Amino acid sequence: QVQLVESGGGLVQSGGSLRLSCAEASGIIGSIYVMGWYRQAPGKQRDLVATISTSGSTNYANSVKGRFTISRDNAKNTVSLQMNSLKPEDTAFYSCYVYTSYGGHSWGQGTQVTVSS
């Protein structure tokens, strides 16, 4: 069973930075094809923020391009999201995401990011 352990998040002022990290800690031997982050603001649907493949190909939501950077460590099964120039509209509940050969699509428990104006 996929086990996603997330860290980071919190409260920051507009223009500030935060870093989110996530580890797939199940110990299951298999392939993690894609890792990434989704977010959900109150009253809105869950949206993709950024994803990264095993080869390092990245995909970003237009709203975060140039401000957020996703990276992963394949040896440690971790993914990080560096969020710079944060805006109040980035306020949301952020969830780690993985697509694996052994668990399909999975999301973590999530962490709150709040950006004050």
Z-matrix of the N, CA and C atoms (Angstrom, degrees):
N
C 1 1.461
C 2 1.526 1 109.16
N 3 1.317 2 115.32 1 133.43
C 4 1.460 3 120.88 2 179.46
C 5 1.525 4 109.43 3 -62.36
N 6 1.315 5 116.06 4 136.22
C 7 1.461 6 121.27 5 177.14
C 8 1.522 7 108.47 6 -129.60
N 9 1.319 8 116.41 7 108.43
C 10 1.459 9 121.69 8 -178.23
C 11 1.516 10 109.49 9 -102.72
N 12 1.331 11 115.45 10 124.39
C 13 1.463 12 121.99 11 179.86
C 14 1.520 13 107.81 12 -113.34
N 15 1.323 14 115.40 13 113.51
C 16 1.456 15 121.31 14 -175.12
C 17 1.520 16 110.85 15 -105.03
N 18 1.328 17 115.70 16 151.82
C 19 1.456 18 121.51 17 174.33
C 20 1.518 19 108.74 18 -147.96
N 21 1.312 20 114.80 19 162.50
C 22 1.449 21 120.57 20 -177.42
C 23 1.510 22 110.58 21 101.90
N 24 1.288 23 116.02 22 -165.13
C 25 1.449 24 120.32 23 -176.44
C 26 1.516 25 110.83 24 85.59
N 27 1.323 26 114.80 25 179.21
C 28 1.450 27 119.92 26 179.59
C 29 1.510 28 111.93 27 132.44
N 30 1.325 29 114.90 28 -158.30
C 31 1.460 30 122.60 29 -176.98
C 32 1.518 31 109.48 30 -110.28
N 33 1.317 32 116.48 31 132.20
C 34 1.458 33 121.47 32 179.69
C 35 1.517 34 109.43 33 -145.08
N 36 1.308 35 116.25 34 153.12
C 37 1.462 36 119.77 35 177.40
C 38 1.522 37 110.67 36 -79.79
N 39 1.297 38 115.13 37 156.87
C 40 1.466 39 120.87 38 177.58
C 41 1.527 40 109.63 39 -54.82
N 42 1.332 41 115.41 40 134.84
C 43 1.455 42 120.78 41 -177.04
C 44 1.514 43 114.02 42 92.41
N 45 1.309 44 116.25 43 -10.28
C 46 1.454 45 121.05 44 -178.22
C 47 1.516 46 112.78 45 -83.23
N 48 1.330 47 114.61 46 -174.66
C 49 1.469 48 121.29 47 -176.86
C 50 1.517 49 110.78 48 -130.73
N 51 1.323 50 113.71 49 151.57
C 52 1.456 51 121.67 50 173.02
C 53 1.520 52 108.01 51 -144.45
N 54 1.321 53 114.86 52 157.39
C 55 1.460 54 119.93 53 177.15
C 56 1.526 55 108.76 54 -129.08
N 57 1.319 56 115.06 55 128.01
C 58 1.459 57 121.83 56 175.40
C 59 1.519 58 109.19 57 -105.67
N 60 1.316 59 115.40 58 141.86
C 61 1.458 60 120.13 59 177.11
C 62 1.517 61 109.76 60 -133.00
N 63 1.322 62 115.19 61 152.10
C 64 1.466 63 120.56 62 -178.69
C 65 1.523 64 108.76 63 -148.92
N 66 1.299 65 115.57 64 137.25
C 67 1.457 66 120.93 65 176.67
C 68 1.521 67 110.09 66 -123.49
N 69 1.311 68 116.87 67 136.49
C 70 1.473 69 120.94 68 171.15
C 71 1.518 70 104.88 69 -89.10
N 72 1.332 71 115.16 70 108.43
C 73 1.462 72 121.01 71 -167.98
C 74 1.532 73 114.35 72 -110.23
N 75 1.306 74 117.43 73 19.17
C 76 1.465 75 118.81 74 -176.19
C 77 1.522 76 113.31 75 -71.14
N 78 1.321 77 116.89 76 -27.95
C 79 1.459 78 120.21 77 -176.61
C 80 1.512 79 113.60 78 82.64
N 81 1.327 80 116.34 79 1.02
C 82 1.467 81 120.53 80 -179.74
C 83 1.534 82 109.59 81 -71.28
N 84 1.300 83 116.49 82 135.11
C 85 1.460 84 120.56 83 178.21
C 86 1.524 85 108.77 84 -83.28
N 87 1.307 86 114.76 85 120.62
C 88 1.455 87 119.24 86 -179.15
C 89 1.508 88 109.79 87 178.69
N 90 1.314 89 116.10 88 -169.42
C 91 1.461 90 121.31 89 -177.88
C 92 1.517 91 111.12 90 -105.54
N 93 1.307 92 115.50 91 134.20
C 94 1.466 93 121.32 92 172.48
C 95 1.517 94 105.64 93 -105.59
N 96 1.310 95 115.94 94 97.52
C 97 1.459 96 120.28 95 -173.02
C 98 1.530 97 111.91 96 -68.93
N 99 1.302 98 115.75 97 -44.61
C 100 1.462 99 120.68 98 -175.65
C 101 1.529 100 109.10 99 -137.10
N 102 1.319 101 115.45 100 139.75
C 103 1.463 102 121.80 101 171.70
C 104 1.519 103 107.91 102 -126.59
N 105 1.303 104 117.32 103 152.28
C 106 1.451 105 117.99 104 -179.52
C 107 1.501 106 113.61 105 -178.95
N 108 1.315 107 113.90 106 -164.79
C 109 1.457 108 121.99 107 -178.44
C 110 1.527 109 109.92 108 -138.47
N 111 1.317 110 114.16 109 140.52
C 112 1.448 111 122.83 110 171.09
C 113 1.523 112 107.51 111 -120.60
N 114 1.309 113 116.53 112 162.33
C 115 1.461 114 119.52 113 175.93
C 116 1.521 115 110.37 114 -142.93
N 117 1.322 116 113.36 115 153.54
C 118 1.459 117 119.85 116 179.40
C 119 1.511 118 109.21 117 -138.83
N 120 1.307 119 115.41 118 119.19
C 121 1.461 120 121.35 119 175.67
C 122 1.520 121 108.25 120 -89.47
N 123 1.326 122 116.99 121 157.73
C 124 1.471 123 120.14 122 -179.47
C 125 1.520 124 112.04 123 -55.87
N 126 1.310 125 115.62 124 128.84
C 127 1.454 126 120.53 125 177.35
C 128 1.515 127 114.94 126 78.60
N 129 1.319 128 116.57 127 5.54
C 130 1.460 129 119.86 128 -178.05
C 131 1.527 130 110.12 129 -122.48
N 132 1.321 131 115.76 130 165.99
C 133 1.455 132 120.34 131 178.45
C 134 1.521 133 110.05 132 -77.81
N 135 1.337 134 114.49 133 162.56
C 136 1.454 135 119.80 134 175.67
C 137 1.525 136 109.37 135 -75.44
N 138 1.317 137 115.60 136 130.13
C 139 1.457 138 121.47 137 -176.89
C 140 1.520 139 111.03 138 -121.50
N 141 1.318 140 114.86 139 149.77
C 142 1.454 141 120.56 140 175.20
C 143 1.527 142 109.80 141 -69.43
N 144 1.326 143 115.63 142 137.03
C 145 1.462 144 120.82 143 173.93
C 146 1.526 145 109.38 144 -101.85
N 147 1.334 146 114.88 145 -55.68
C 148 1.465 147 120.36 146 -179.11
C 149 1.512 148 109.17 147 -162.94
N 150 1.335 149 114.72 148 148.47
C 151 1.455 150 120.64 149 173.88
C 152 1.520 151 109.37 150 -136.20
N 153 1.325 152 114.79 151 159.60
C 154 1.457 153 121.05 152 178.30
C 155 1.521 154 108.54 153 -144.20
N 156 1.316 155 115.28 154 134.74
C 157 1.456 156 120.02 155 -178.76
C 158 1.526 157 110.61 156 -88.39
N 159 1.312 158 115.86 157 175.71
C 160 1.457 159 120.89 158 178.23
C 161 1.529 160 111.41 159 -59.87
N 162 1.309 161 116.54 160 -34.30
C 163 1.466 162 121.05 161 -178.63
C 164 1.521 163 112.75 162 -81.79
N 165 1.330 164 116.29 163 -8.65
C 166 1.455 165 119.74 164 178.78
C 167 1.511 166 114.94 165 100.61
N 168 1.301 167 117.25 166 3.76
C 169 1.462 168 119.61 167 175.99
C 170 1.518 169 109.59 168 -69.16
N 171 1.314 170 115.36 169 133.83
C 172 1.467 171 120.24 170 -175.53
C 173 1.523 172 111.76 171 -116.17
N 174 1.325 173 113.83 172 156.88
C 175 1.457 174 121.74 173 177.32
C 176 1.513 175 106.89 174 -142.03
N 177 1.329 176 117.30 175 129.75
C 178 1.458 177 121.39 176 -177.61
C 179 1.526 178 110.58 177 -125.27
N 180 1.299 179 115.24 178 147.84
C 181 1.459 180 120.01 179 167.95
C 182 1.527 181 107.65 180 -65.56
N 183 1.318 182 116.43 181 144.17
C 184 1.468 183 119.91 182 -178.74
C 185 1.521 184 111.66 183 -57.26
N 186 1.309 185 116.54 184 -33.55
C 187 1.462 186 120.46 185 -175.44
C 188 1.528 187 113.70 186 -69.54
N 189 1.331 188 117.23 187 -15.67
C 190 1.468 189 119.33 188 -177.47
C 191 1.528 190 112.70 189 -115.44
N 192 1.312 191 117.35 190 -4.97
C 193 1.465 192 120.35 191 -179.24
C 194 1.527 193 110.82 192 -57.87
N 195 1.329 194 114.94 193 133.83
C 196 1.455 195 120.17 194 -179.97
C 197 1.511 196 113.93 195 86.31
N 198 1.334 197 117.17 196 -11.43
C 199 1.473 198 120.57 197 -179.89
C 200 1.529 199 111.74 198 -115.94
N 201 1.315 200 116.32 199 -34.92
C 202 1.469 201 121.42 200 -178.58
C 203 1.517 202 109.46 201 -107.60
N 204 1.325 203 115.04 202 146.39
C 205 1.457 204 121.29 203 176.58
C 206 1.524 205 109.27 204 -132.73
N 207 1.320 206 115.19 205 125.61
C 208 1.465 207 120.02 206 178.50
C 209 1.519 208 109.11 207 -102.88
N 210 1.316 209 115.82 208 143.74
C 211 1.457 210 121.11 209 177.86
C 212 1.529 211 108.63 210 -146.72
N 213 1.318 212 116.05 211 159.87
C 214 1.462 213 119.33 212 178.70
C 215 1.519 214 110.32 213 -144.45
N 216 1.308 215 114.12 214 154.98
C 217 1.453 216 121.88 215 175.71
C 218 1.536 217 106.32 216 -118.35
N 219 1.308 218 116.69 217 104.21
C 220 1.464 219 120.09 218 -175.21
C 221 1.533 220 111.99 219 -65.95
N 222 1.297 221 117.34 220 -31.42
C 223 1.464 222 120.63 221 -179.48
C 224 1.531 223 111.38 222 -68.66
N 225 1.317 224 115.81 223 -31.79
C 226 1.473 225 120.49 224 -177.36
C 227 1.527 226 112.32 225 -103.22
N 228 1.331 227 116.74 226 -2.29
C 229 1.474 228 121.17 227 -177.47
C 230 1.528 229 111.80 228 55.27
N 231 1.318 230 115.45 229 45.64
C 232 1.458 231 120.33 230 179.60
C 233 1.526 232 111.04 231 -122.29
N 234 1.300 233 114.73 232 153.93
C 235 1.459 234 122.15 233 175.61
C 236 1.518 235 107.69 234 -136.19
N 237 1.323 236 116.07 235 142.04
C 238 1.455 237 121.69 236 179.55
C 239 1.517 238 110.21 237 -129.22
N 240 1.306 239 114.97 238 152.99
C 241 1.456 240 121.31 239 177.43
C 242 1.522 241 107.73 240 -130.72
N 243 1.320 242 116.15 241 110.59
C 244 1.459 243 121.48 242 175.72
C 245 1.521 244 107.82 243 -90.25
N 246 1.305 245 115.36 244 120.15
C 247 1.462 246 120.56 245 -176.22
C 248 1.520 247 109.02 246 -114.11
N 249 1.322 248 116.10 247 114.31
C 250 1.456 249 122.17 248 179.70
C 251 1.524 250 110.14 249 -114.67
N 252 1.310 251 115.32 250 164.19
C 253 1.471 252 121.33 251 178.58
C 254 1.517 253 110.66 252 49.79
N 255 1.308 254 115.94 253 47.31
C 256 1.460 255 120.44 254 -176.29
C 257 1.526 256 111.74 255 -65.01
N 258 1.319 257 114.65 256 145.05
C 259 1.459 258 122.51 257 -178.90
C 260 1.529 259 109.19 258 -120.08
N 261 1.314 260 117.89 259 156.38
C 262 1.468 261 119.70 260 177.27
C 263 1.534 262 112.44 261 -54.21
N 264 1.315 263 117.33 262 -32.71
C 265 1.466 264 120.16 263 -179.69
C 266 1.525 265 112.92 264 -72.39
N 267 1.321 266 117.65 265 -6.54
C 268 1.464 267 120.92 266 173.13
C 269 1.529 268 111.21 267 -82.48
N 270 1.306 269 116.87 268 -7.84
C 271 1.462 270 120.70 269 178.97
C 272 1.521 271 110.00 270 -60.52
N 273 1.315 272 116.10 271 123.04
C 274 1.460 273 121.38 272 -177.45
C 275 1.519 274 109.29 273 -175.65
N 276 1.320 275 113.84 274 174.25
C 277 1.460 276 121.62 275 173.15
C 278 1.524 277 106.93 276 -95.21
N 279 1.332 278 116.15 277 118.15
C 280 1.461 279 121.42 278 -174.81
C 281 1.527 280 110.20 279 -100.49
N 282 1.319 281 115.69 280 130.79
C 283 1.465 282 120.64 281 -179.28
C 284 1.520 283 110.42 282 -122.25
N 285 1.312 284 114.88 283 135.25
C 286 1.448 285 121.41 284 174.12
C 287 1.524 286 109.46 285 -70.37
N 288 1.315 287 116.80 286 147.39
C 289 1.463 288 121.87 287 -178.12
C 290 1.526 289 109.35 288 -135.19
N 291 1.327 290 115.94 289 139.97
C 292 1.453 291 120.91 290 172.14
C 293 1.521 292 109.05 291 -138.67
N 294 1.306 293 115.03 292 149.77
C 295 1.459 294 122.56 293 171.52
C 296 1.518 295 105.89 294 -122.76
N 297 1.331 296 115.63 295 111.79
C 298 1.459 297 120.55 296 -172.34
C 299 1.521 298 112.03 297 -120.00
N 300 1.313 299 114.97 298 164.50
C 301 1.463 300 120.61 299 177.42
C 302 1.520 301 111.22 300 -74.55
N 303 1.326 302 117.78 301 -16.57
C 304 1.464 303 121.20 302 -173.77
C 305 1.524 304 113.48 303 -113.95
N 306 1.320 305 116.98 304 -7.93
C 307 1.463 306 118.40 305 -177.89
C 308 1.506 307 114.64 306 -139.66
N 309 1.331 308 116.58 307 0.46
C 310 1.453 309 119.08 308 -178.60
C 311 1.521 310 111.17 309 65.84
N 312 1.325 311 115.03 310 -141.57
C 313 1.459 312 121.03 311 -179.40
C 314 1.521 313 109.38 312 -86.75
N 315 1.342 314 116.57 313 129.23
C 316 1.457 315 120.64 314 -178.69
C 317 1.522 316 109.85 315 -140.34
N 318 1.324 317 115.29 316 145.70
C 319 1.464 318 121.50 317 177.22
C 320 1.524 319 108.92 318 -124.28
N 321 1.327 320 115.45 319 148.12
C 322 1.451 321 120.60 320 179.08
C 323 1.515 322 111.77 321 -83.08
N 324 1.331 323 115.33 322 -179.19
C 325 1.463 324 121.47 323 -178.80
C 326 1.517 325 111.53 324 -66.87
N 327 1.327 326 116.48 325 -31.42
C 328 1.445 327 120.87 326 177.07
C 329 1.512 328 114.32 327 98.32
N 330 1.330 329 113.86 328 163.00
C 331 1.461 330 120.99 329 178.06
C 332 1.521 331 108.77 330 -144.46
N 333 1.307 332 115.97 331 144.71
C 334 1.463 333 120.97 332 -176.45
C 335 1.526 334 110.66 333 -85.59
N 336 1.305 335 115.22 334 134.02
C 337 1.464 336 122.55 335 171.71
C 338 1.522 337 107.14 336 -119.92
N 339 1.327 338 115.84 337 123.13
C 340 1.448 339 121.08 338 179.97
C 341 1.522 340 109.12 339 -124.85
N 342 1.328 341 115.69 340 124.94
C 343 1.462 342 121.55 341 -179.75
C 344 1.518 343 107.84 342 -113.89
N 345 1.312 344 115.96 343 118.10
C 346 1.457 345 120.82 344 -178.87
C 347 1.526 346 110.33 345 -92.19
N 348 1.314 347 114.50 346 147.01
C 349 1.478 348 118.96 347 -178.22
C 350 1.514 349 111.55 348 -88.80
